[in-house]
């Protein structure tokens, strides 16, 4: 993925998150992605351009269609970064548990 900053910036928009959720179900064209939204095709295309620029989706050319799909490597990279945070939080909670357990035994 190009970088996490671009990915998280792209994910900040609820419409783009909804588009990614739809693409998690499978590949879709712009026309198919427009259906559930109250947006124009050019507006959805702009969202797709941001997602593609962030490395979150890839497009391919199939005749006149340009189906989009999730970029698994990008999702994996975000998950790995979040995993690092989960691990750090877990370590912090474990240390807190140890401190609290030590306080109980002192009482």
TORNU-850471 format. One record per residue (C-alpha): residue in three letters; y, z, x. Coordinates in steps of 0.05 Angstrom, whole numbers, plus 5000, padded with zeros to 4 digits. Layout:
N
ALAYZX;...
This chain:
107
UNK500050005000;UNK507049865024;UNK509250585018;UNK508751194975;UNK516251204961;UNK515950524927;UNK509750724888;UNK512651364862;UNK519251024846;UNK515450504805;UNK511451064771;UNK517851414750;UNK518750934692;UNK514551094630;UNK513750354612;UNK510950204680;UNK506150794674;UNK503950524606;UNK502849834636;UNK498550134691;UNK494550524638;UNK493349874601;UNK491249524666;UNK486350094679;UNK482449804620;UNK482149124652;UNK486048514674;UNK491548264628;UNK496747714624;UNK504147824612;UNK503247584540;UNK497748104529;UNK502048644561;UNK508048494517;UNK504248634452;UNK504349404450;UNK511549454474;UNK518249334439;UNK520448924499;UNK521448194514;UNK516947804560;UNK522347764614;UNK523148524611;UNK515648624620;UNK515748114677;UNK521148524712;UNK516849154706;UNK510948764734;UNK515148524792;UNK516849254809;UNK509549454804;UNK507448864847;UNK512849014898;UNK510349734903;UNK503249474914;UNK500549784851;UNK498349134819;UNK496248444842;UNK496847784806;UNK492847154812;UNK494246454787;UNK489446174735;UNK492245524710;UNK498645694674;UNK496746434668;UNK498046984719;UNK493347554702;UNK495048234731;UNK490348784752;UNK490849454786;UNK490649474862;UNK485149984876;UNK487450114947;UNK494250334922;UNK491250814871;UNK486651094925;UNK492451204973;UNK496351584919;UNK490151994903;UNK489152164976;UNK496352394982;UNK495752814919;UNK489053084945;UNK492653345007;UNK497453714961;UNK491753984919;UNK488354244982;UNK494754585006;UNK495854904938;UNK488655144936;UNK489455465005;UNK495755804982;UNK492356074920;UNK486456314961;UNK491156695008;UNK494657004947;UNK487857204919;UNK486257544985;UNK492957914986;UNK491958144914;UNK484758364927;UNK487258754988;UNK492559094945;UNK487359304894;UNK482859624947;UNK488860024974;UNK490160334906;
